[in-house]
Amino acid sequence: MNRRDALVRVIESLHAEIAALKANDVVALERATQAKLAGIDVVAAFDDTPPNAETRQLAEEAHRLNETCRIYVNLMSANVRRRLQQLAGDGLAAYRPGTHAFA
């Protein structure tokens, strides 16, 4: 497998991660994450070869998709935190002016 093919696999895995996050499918998320990490390992094996324009473009797409995954995870985490605060009866804001307390 070459770097380009590995990056395409990483991109496919990132699309699968996003779909799994949207569906709250933990099994699919784990499978997609493992495939992504395996693809990244293959890409890393080509570190000594300078990337061409296509490789850079694929890497940038993978980066954008990974950022999308990160945003989904952060939103889900914030929703869980807010819900747990509600269940605990803590109606205070995550940031309290003057106290520098962050949730």
Beta strands, then each sheet from edge to edge (+ up, - down):
end
